[in-house]
Amino acid sequence: MYKRQNEGSPSPEASNCADSLACLSGAILADYTMSGTVDICGDIYVDKGVTLTIQPGTTIRFAGKSDNNNVGRWQNRSEILVGGKLVANGTNVSKITFTSDTTNLDDWGWIYFIENSSPSSISHADFLYGNIAVAGKDCNVTIDNCTVNNFVGAAVEADENSVFNISNSDFRNLNIGWVSLAGVSGYSACVTMTYTIIRANNITGVGAYDGSDFFLDNCDIRNGDIGIEVYNANNILVQNSFVNTTTNEGAYLWNSPVTFDNVEFNKINTTGGPFYGIAVDTCPHAEFRYCIIDSTPAIVAMYSWSSVNTFTYNYTQDDNVGAHYGLYFDSPVSTYAYGNTVAGYQYGILTNVANNAIVDQNYLNNNIYAMCDIAGNNNILRNN
């Protein structure tokens, strides 16, 4: 399903920090504070037990496609590697800026938190013209009121055993160079994201992989390839959020327990290429409640295969009456569909090789066929 890019953690080796009027690079071995405009021409390594503080109003300016020591992951691109602690907290009126000395894309690497770094925070900061904005492994990072714009990769990449708390942020124009799999991604990580906008462009908006836990609340995910992709994750909860204008599935969910509560999917699968607006594949728990699926040209608005399904009080409507399918439960482990509104499809609700399914008190309006049960056993279809 997916392949990681540039496997391995960056190396922390670096010479002592060279601090001059020209540029800054190397290792920071004692607590250090940056302010004003700071020019960086090589990788910075913050040693374990050391705190790098960046004052409000500071501009960190990386020399474009330049690295005088190349100790990090990105060759010929300067990075900040945090083995200790980073405190980069701006204010509403005095933001911190991480940018290039040009306006060219992919001019600098990232801020990367190395294993067992101290809990760190970045707030009221703007990121411009880099590769990936923030990433880390086995770390704890808080990101609040930040913007990421014009990056060839992701806004945030959370690697193994990391904890990222993201809030009140705006990530857009991401993965212009197809470096990352998602605008915000996690691999065996725990990610909490609230009140955040992701405009992912070429890629998935949010990707949760390999045992990750994700909690999304009041997020706006749009203009991507897939809205939310989940692959072999540990636990996923998405609530009070909006997924809009994706070229493929609004959500693709595989082999993971997932819950979507009060999520609106609008104008998903705009190319009409794949069959599904939302695809659920082999999930041990797939619960959708109070969700809306609207204006999708997909063949099937919501398709679930070989999963444990609970669909209650959802709404989906097809403007092209009779062309597509509403809710399609294919070879489900179990299905409970109650109180859903499904309108304007060829088949409103379709069950295929379903056993012990309960489809009760759904509102099936203006469909050519309200329901169809194929090769089912002991299914309860009533009051619809």
GITAPE-V723767 format. One record per residue. N is the residue number from 0. RES is the residue in three letters. SS is DSSP state (2 for helix, 1 for strand, 0 for the rest). PHI is phi as a letter, one per 40 degrees, with the letter a starting at -180 (999 if undefined). D_LAST is the distance of its C-alpha to the last C-alpha in Angstrom with 1 decimal. Layout:
BEGIN
N/RES/SS/PHI/D_LAST  N/RES/SS/PHI/D_LAST
END
This chain:
BEGIN
0/MET/0/999/37.7  1/TYR/0/a/40.3  2/LYS/0/b/44.0  3/ARG/0/c/45.9  4/GLN/0/b/48.7  5/ASN/0/f/52.2  6/GLU/0/c/51.8  7/GLY/0/h/54.1  8/SER/0/c/55.2  9/PRO/0/c/57.9  10/SER/0/c/61.4  11/PRO/0/c/62.9  12/GLU/0/c/66.5  13/ALA/0/a/68.3  14/SER/0/c/71.8  15/ASN/1/d/72.7  16/CYS/0/c/71.2  17/ALA/1/c/73.3  18/ASP/1/b/73.1  19/SER/0/a/75.0  20/LEU/0/c/74.8  21/ALA/0/c/73.5  22/CYS/0/a/70.5  23/LEU/1/b/69.0  24/SER/1/a/68.1  25/GLY/1/h/68.5  26/ALA/1/c/67.9  27/ILE/1/b/67.6  28/LEU/0/b/69.3  29/ALA/0/a/69.5  30/ASP/0/d/67.3  31/TYR/1/a/67.2  32/THR/1/b/66.1  33/MET/1/b/65.3  34/SER/0/a/65.6  35/GLY/0/g/66.4  36/THR/1/b/66.0  37/VAL/1/b/66.1  38/ASP/1/c/66.7  39/ILE/1/b/65.5  40/CYS/1/b/67.0  41/GLY/1/a/66.1  42/ASP/1/c/63.7  43/ILE/1/b/63.8  44/TYR/1/b/63.4  45/VAL/1/c/62.9  46/ASP/0/c/64.5  47/LYS/0/c/62.9  48/GLY/0/g/63.7  49/VAL/0/b/64.4  50/THR/1/b/62.5  51/LEU/1/b/62.3  52/THR/1/b/61.7  53/ILE/1/b/60.9  54/GLN/0/c/61.7  55/PRO/0/d/59.6  56/GLY/0/g/60.6  57/THR/0/c/61.7  58/THR/1/b/61.2  59/ILE/1/c/61.2  60/ARG/1/b/62.3  61/PHE/1/c/62.2  62/ALA/0/c/64.6  63/GLY/0/c/62.7  64/LYS/0/f/62.3  65/SER/0/b/65.1  66/ASP/0/a/65.7  67/ASN/0/c/69.2  68/ASN/0/b/68.4  69/ASN/0/f/65.2  70/VAL/0/c/64.2  71/GLY/0/c/60.5  72/ARG/0/c/57.8  73/TRP/0/c/58.2  74/GLN/0/c/61.5  75/ASN/0/g/63.2  76/ARG/0/a/60.7  77/SER/0/c/61.6  78/GLU/0/b/59.2  79/ILE/1/b/59.2  80/LEU/1/b/58.8  81/VAL/1/b/58.2  82/GLY/0/c/59.5  83/GLY/0/b/60.1  84/LYS/1/b/58.4  85/LEU/1/b/57.4  86/VAL/1/b/57.2  87/ALA/1/b/56.3  88/ASN/1/b/55.1  89/GLY/0/c/55.6  90/THR/0/b/54.8  91/ASN/0/d/52.9  92/VAL/0/b/56.3  93/SER/0/a/57.9  94/LYS/0/c/55.7  95/ILE/1/c/56.7  96/THR/1/b/56.6  97/PHE/1/b/56.5  98/THR/1/a/57.5  99/SER/1/b/59.8  100/ASP/0/c/63.2  101/THR/0/b/61.8  102/THR/0/b/58.5  103/ASN/0/c/57.9  104/LEU/0/c/54.8  105/ASP/0/f/55.0  106/ASP/0/c/58.3  107/TRP/1/a/57.9  108/GLY/0/c/56.1  109/TRP/0/a/54.2  110/ILE/1/b/54.4  111/TYR/1/b/53.9  112/PHE/1/c/53.8  113/ILE/0/c/55.5  114/GLU/0/d/54.7  115/ASN/0/g/55.5  116/SER/0/c/56.2  117/SER/0/c/56.1  118/PRO/0/d/53.1  119/SER/1/b/53.3  120/SER/1/a/51.9  121/ILE/1/b/51.7  122/SER/1/a/50.7  123/HIS/0/f/51.2  124/ALA/1/b/52.3  125/ASP/1/b/51.9  126/PHE/1/b/51.9  127/LEU/1/b/53.0  128/TYR/0/g/54.0  129/GLY/1/b/53.7  130/ASN/0/c/52.1  131/ILE/0/b/49.7  132/ALA/0/c/50.0  133/VAL/1/b/49.6  134/ALA/1/a/49.1  135/GLY/1/i/50.1  136/LYS/0/b/50.1  137/ASP/0/f/50.2  138/CYS/0/a/50.5  139/ASN/1/b/49.0  140/VAL/1/b/48.7  141/THR/1/b/47.4  142/ILE/1/b/46.7  143/ASP/1/b/46.2  144/ASN/0/f/46.4  145/CYS/0/b/47.5  146/THR/1/b/47.1  147/VAL/1/b/47.3  148/ASN/1/a/48.0  149/ASN/0/g/49.3  150/PHE/0/b/49.2  151/VAL/0/c/49.2  152/GLY/0/b/47.2  153/ALA/0/c/44.8  154/ALA/0/c/45.1  155/VAL/1/b/44.7  156/GLU/1/b/44.9  157/ALA/1/c/44.5  158/ASP/0/c/46.1  159/GLU/0/d/46.4  160/ASN/0/g/46.3  161/SER/0/c/46.4  162/VAL/1/b/44.7  163/PHE/1/b/43.9  164/ASN/1/b/42.8  165/ILE/1/b/42.1  166/SER/1/a/41.4  167/ASN/0/f/41.8  168/SER/0/b/42.8  169/ASP/1/b/42.4  170/PHE/1/b/42.7  171/ARG/1/a/42.9  172/ASN/0/f/44.6  173/LEU/0/b/44.3  174/ASN/0/f/45.1  175/ILE/0/c/47.0  176/GLY/0/b/49.0  177/TRP/0/f/46.1  178/VAL/0/c/47.7  179/SER/0/b/44.7  180/LEU/0/c/41.1  181/ALA/1/a/39.5  182/GLY/1/c/40.4  183/VAL/1/b/40.0  184/SER/1/b/40.0  185/GLY/1/b/40.5  186/TYR/1/b/41.8  187/SER/0/f/41.8  188/ALA/0/b/41.9  189/CYS/1/b/40.3  190/VAL/1/b/39.3  191/THR/1/b/38.1  192/MET/1/b/37.5  193/THR/1/b/36.7  194/TYR/0/f/37.0  195/THR/0/b/38.1  196/ILE/1/b/37.7  197/ILE/1/b/37.9  198/ARG/1/b/38.6  199/ALA/0/c/39.2  200/ASN/0/f/40.1  201/ASN/0/c/40.6  202/ILE/0/b/38.9  203/THR/1/c/36.0  204/GLY/1/c/35.7  205/VAL/1/b/35.3  206/GLY/1/b/35.9  207/ALA/1/b/35.7  208/TYR/1/b/37.4  209/ASP/0/f/39.1  210/GLY/0/g/38.1  211/SER/0/c/37.8  212/ASP/1/b/36.1  213/PHE/1/b/34.7  214/PHE/1/b/33.5  215/LEU/1/b/32.6  216/ASP/1/a/32.0  217/ASN/0/f/32.2  218/CYS/0/b/33.2  219/ASP/1/b/33.1  220/ILE/1/b/33.2  221/ARG/1/a/33.7  222/ASN/0/f/35.7  223/GLY/0/b/35.7  224/ASP/0/c/35.0  225/ILE/0/b/32.2  226/GLY/0/c/31.0  227/ILE/1/b/30.8  228/GLU/1/b/31.9  229/VAL/1/b/31.8  230/TYR/1/b/33.7  231/ASN/0/f/34.4  232/ALA/0/c/34.3  233/ASN/0/c/34.5  234/ASN/1/a/32.0  235/ILE/1/b/30.3  236/LEU/1/b/28.8  237/VAL/1/b/28.1  238/GLN/1/a/27.1  239/ASN/1/f/27.4  240/SER/1/b/28.5  241/PHE/1/b/28.3  242/VAL/1/b/28.6  243/ASN/1/b/29.6  244/THR/0/f/31.2  245/THR/0/b/31.4  246/THR/0/c/32.7  247/ASN/0/b/30.7  248/GLU/0/c/27.8  249/GLY/0/c/26.9  250/ALA/1/a/26.9  251/TYR/1/b/28.0  252/LEU/1/b/27.7  253/TRP/1/b/29.4  254/ASN/0/f/30.1  255/SER/0/a/29.8  256/PRO/0/c/27.8  257/VAL/1/b/26.2  258/THR/1/b/24.3  259/PHE/1/b/23.3  260/ASP/1/b/22.7  261/ASN/1/f/22.5  262/VAL/1/b/23.7  263/GLU/1/b/23.5  264/PHE/1/b/24.0  265/ASN/1/b/25.4  266/LYS/0/f/27.1  267/ILE/0/c/27.0  268/ASN/0/f/28.3  269/THR/0/c/30.3  270/THR/0/c/32.2  271/GLY/0/g/29.2  272/GLY/0/c/31.1  273/PRO/0/c/29.0  274/PHE/0/c/25.6  275/TYR/1/b/23.8  276/GLY/1/c/23.3  277/ILE/1/b/22.8  278/ALA/1/b/23.9  279/VAL/1/b/23.5  280/ASP/1/b/25.9  281/THR/0/f/26.7  282/CYS/0/c/26.0  283/PRO/0/c/26.4  284/HIS/0/a/24.2  285/ALA/1/b/22.0  286/GLU/1/b/20.1  287/PHE/1/b/18.7  288/ARG/1/a/17.8  289/TYR/0/f/17.9  290/CYS/0/b/19.0  291/ILE/1/b/19.0  292/ILE/1/b/19.6  293/ASP/1/b/21.0  294/SER/0/f/23.4  295/THR/0/b/23.7  296/PRO/0/c/25.0  297/ALA/0/c/24.1  298/ILE/0/c/22.6  299/VAL/1/b/19.9  300/ALA/1/c/19.0  301/MET/1/b/18.4  302/TYR/1/b/19.6  303/SER/1/b/20.1  304/TRP/1/b/22.4  305/SER/0/f/23.6  306/SER/0/b/22.6  307/VAL/1/c/21.2  308/ASN/1/b/18.1  309/THR/1/b/16.5  310/PHE/1/b/14.4  311/THR/1/b/13.3  312/TYR/0/f/13.1  313/ASN/0/c/14.3  314/TYR/1/b/14.4  315/THR/1/a/15.3  316/GLN/1/a/16.3  317/ASP/0/b/18.5  318/ASP/0/c/21.2  319/ASN/0/c/22.0  320/VAL/0/d/19.1  321/GLY/0/g/18.4  322/ALA/0/c/21.0  323/HIS/0/b/19.3  324/TYR/1/b/16.5  325/GLY/1/c/14.3  326/LEU/1/b/13.7  327/TYR/1/b/15.7  328/PHE/1/b/16.4  329/ASP/1/b/19.5  330/SER/0/f/21.2  331/PRO/0/c/19.9  332/VAL/0/c/21.8  333/SER/1/a/18.7  334/THR/1/a/15.3  335/TYR/1/b/13.3  336/ALA/1/b/10.5  337/TYR/1/a/9.2  338/GLY/0/g/8.9  339/ASN/0/c/9.6  340/THR/1/b/9.9  341/VAL/1/b/10.6  342/ALA/1/b/12.4  343/GLY/0/g/15.2  344/TYR/0/b/15.2  345/GLN/0/c/15.9  346/TYR/1/b/13.2  347/GLY/1/c/10.5  348/ILE/1/b/10.2  349/LEU/1/b/12.9  350/THR/1/b/14.2  351/ASN/1/b/17.8  352/VAL/0/f/19.9  353/ALA/0/c/17.6  354/ASN/1/b/18.4  355/ASN/0/f/16.8  356/ALA/0/c/13.9  357/ILE/1/b/11.1  358/VAL/1/b/7.8  359/ASP/1/b/6.0  360/GLN/0/f/4.7  361/ASN/0/c/4.9  362/TYR/1/b/6.0  363/LEU/1/b/6.7  364/ASN/1/b/9.8  365/ASN/0/f/12.9  366/ASN/0/c/12.3  367/ILE/0/c/14.3  368/TYR/1/b/11.9  369/ALA/1/c/8.3  370/MET/1/a/8.8  371/CYS/1/a/12.0  372/ASP/1/b/13.4  373/ILE/1/b/17.2  374/ALA/0/f/19.6  375/GLY/0/c/17.5  376/ASN/1/b/18.5  377/ASN/0/f/17.1  378/ASN/0/c/13.6  379/ILE/1/b/10.8  380/LEU/1/b/7.4  381/ARG/1/a/5.5  382/ASN/0/f/3.8  383/ASN/0/b/0.0
END
